[in-house]
Amino acid sequence: MQDDDPILHFVLMNTAALFVVAGVCETDEAETIKEVGPGGGRWKEGVRLAKMAISSGKAFEMIRGFAEITSELSQQ
């Protein structure tokens, strides 16, 4: 993952928006970025969480699981 990849930036922005809207960024753990941005959302925290999910491989695991489930459902 290269930090200057425009596709990565697109993914991080959209994932951060999803996390903010879903309320995922509202936890107050030690590592949490508490800065509030436009609309009262913790956008930087959303980007931090998205980066963590990608680098840890958790995002790929979730996509793979989603693909398996939808594949099974389409065969029924």
C-alpha positions as CSV (number, residue, x, y, z in Angstrom):
1,M,0.0,0.0,0.0
2,Q,1.6,3.3,-1.1
3,D,0.4,6.4,0.8
4,D,0.2,8.5,-2.3
5,D,-2.0,6.2,-4.3
6,P,-5.2,8.2,-5.4
7,I,-7.3,5.0,-5.3
8,L,-6.2,4.4,-1.7
9,H,-7.2,8.0,-0.9
10,F,-10.6,7.4,-2.5
11,V,-11.1,4.2,-0.5
12,L,-10.0,5.8,2.8
13,M,-12.3,8.8,2.3
14,N,-15.3,6.7,1.6
15,T,-14.6,4.2,4.4
16,A,-14.1,7.1,6.8
17,A,-17.5,8.5,5.8
18,L,-19.1,5.1,6.4
19,F,-17.4,4.8,9.8
20,V,-18.5,8.4,10.8
21,V,-22.1,7.9,9.7
22,A,-22.3,4.5,11.4
23,G,-20.9,5.9,14.7
24,V,-17.9,3.7,14.7
25,C,-15.6,6.7,15.4
26,E,-17.4,7.8,18.6
27,T,-15.4,5.5,20.9
28,D,-12.9,7.1,23.3
29,E,-10.1,4.6,23.4
30,A,-6.5,5.7,24.1
31,E,-5.5,5.8,20.4
32,T,-8.7,7.6,19.2
33,I,-8.2,10.8,17.3
34,K,-10.7,13.1,19.1
35,E,-10.5,16.1,16.6
36,V,-14.0,16.9,15.3
37,G,-14.4,18.0,11.7
38,P,-17.2,19.2,9.4
39,G,-20.6,18.1,10.6
40,G,-19.3,17.1,14.0
41,G,-17.7,13.9,12.6
42,R,-14.4,12.5,13.6
43,W,-13.1,12.2,10.0
44,K,-9.4,11.7,10.9
45,E,-10.4,8.9,13.2
46,G,-12.3,7.3,10.4
47,V,-9.3,7.5,8.1
48,R,-7.1,6.0,10.9
49,L,-9.5,3.1,11.4
50,A,-9.7,2.5,7.6
51,K,-5.9,2.4,7.3
52,M,-5.7,0.0,10.2
53,A,-8.3,-2.3,8.7
54,I,-6.4,-2.4,5.4
55,S,-2.9,-2.9,6.8
56,S,-4.0,-5.6,9.2
57,G,-5.7,-7.6,6.5
58,K,-9.1,-7.4,8.3
59,A,-10.7,-5.5,5.4
60,F,-9.7,-8.2,2.9
61,E,-11.0,-10.9,5.3
62,M,-14.4,-9.2,5.4
63,I,-14.6,-8.8,1.6
64,R,-13.7,-12.4,1.1
65,G,-16.3,-13.5,3.6
66,F,-18.9,-11.3,1.9
67,A,-18.1,-12.8,-1.5
68,E,-18.4,-16.4,-0.1
69,I,-21.8,-15.7,1.4
70,T,-23.2,-14.0,-1.6
71,S,-21.9,-16.7,-3.8
72,E,-23.6,-19.4,-1.7
73,L,-26.8,-17.4,-1.7
74,S,-26.8,-17.0,-5.5
75,Q,-26.5,-20.8,-5.9
76,Q,-29.7,-21.5,-3.8
